[in-house]
Amino acid sequence: MDLTKRVGMNIRAIRKSQNLTIDELAEKCDFQSPYLSDVERGERNITLQTLNKILDALNVGPGKILIPENVSELETTDIREELIQLFLSMLEDKNEDDLRMLLNVSNEIFKTYKKN
């Protein structure tokens, strides 16, 4: 996954775990909410100074943003989104035949899983 997206997803997960709205975090950082929203979606390539402001506002160290210590710390929806993004990134360089084969194999796995 793209580092910008991973950082944004982790910022969002930590913000939510602290029960902060995007407006509240933006105010703490002295940013506009739409800007911070872009950051969380990975649509902004932020500077280290910006990252530092966010880290200070969330009261976390850089490791927490770059690599969560524990996947279970992320919101369930964030884990799902990250897993989907990881899966999609694995498929990006595959040709059409490989994608069709993976689709067929996945369908068979899901059919078998549903039976049990």
ZAMARGU-4260 file (C-alpha; in steps of 0.2 Angstrom, whole numbers, plus 5000, padded with zeros to 4 digits):
<rodrens>
0) 5000/5000/5000 | 5006/5018/4996 | 5014/5026/5012 | 5003/5041/5010 | 4987/5031/5011
5) 4994/5020/5025 | 4998/5036/5035 | 4981/5043/5032 | 4972/5028/5037 | 4982/5026/5053
10) 4979/5044/5057 | 4960/5041/5054 | 4960/5026/5065 | 4969/5034/5079 | 4958/5049/5078
15) 4943/5038/5079 | 4950/5028/5093 | 4952/5044/5103 | 4934/5049/5099 | 4939/5065/5090
20) 4930/5071/5075 | 4939/5077/5060 | 4934/5095/5065 | 4941/5093/5082 | 4958/5086/5076
25) 4959/5100/5063 | 4957/5113/5076 | 4970/5105/5087 | 4982/5105/5072 | 4977/5123/5066
30) 4971/5115/5049 | 4955/5116/5039 | 4944/5101/5040 | 4944/5097/5021 | 4963/5098/5021
35) 4964/5085/5035 | 4951/5074/5027 | 4962/5074/5011 | 4977/5069/5022 | 4966/5054/5030
40) 4961/5048/5013 | 4979/5048/5007 | 4976/5062/4994 | 4989/5074/5001 | 5007/5071/5002
45) 5011/5080/5019 | 5027/5087/5025 | 5036/5081/5041 | 5031/5097/5049 | 5013/5094/5045
50) 5015/5076/5052 | 5023/5082/5067 | 5008/5094/5071 | 4996/5079/5069 | 5007/5068/5080
55) 5007/5081/5093 | 4988/5084/5092 | 4985/5065/5094 | 4999/5064/5107 | 5007/5049/5098
60) 5024/5045/5092 | 5029/5043/5073 | 5029/5024/5074 | 5011/5023/5079 | 5006/5033/5063
65) 5019/5024/5051 | 5016/5006/5058 | 5002/5002/5071 | 5009/4992/5085 | 4994/4981/5084
70) 4982/4979/5070 | 4968/4976/5083 | 4970/4994/5088 | 4963/5000/5071 | 4944/5001/5069
75) 4936/4986/5061 | 4931/4996/5046 | 4949/5002/5044 | 4956/4985/5045 | 4944/4979/5032
80) 4949/4994/5021 | 4967/4991/5023 | 4966/4973/5019 | 4956/4977/5003 | 4969/4989/4998
85) 4983/4977/5001 | 4974/4964/4991 | 4971/4976/4977 | 4989/4981/4977 | 4994/4963/4975
90) 4983/4962/4959 | 4990/4978/4951 | 5004/4969/4941 | 4994/4954/4936 | 4988/4951/4918
95) 4971/4947/4913 | 4973/4928/4913 | 4980/4928/4930 | 4966/4939/4937 | 4953/4928/4929
100) 4961/4913/4937 | 4962/4921/4954 | 4943/4926/4952 | 4939/4908/4949 | 4949/4901/4963
105) 4942/4914/4975 | 4924/4910/4970 | 4928/4891/4973 | 4935/4895/4990 | 4920/4906/4995
110) 4908/4892/4989 | 4917/4879/5000 | 4918/4891/5014 | 4899/4895/5014 | 4895/4876/5014
115) 4904/4874/5030
</rodrens>
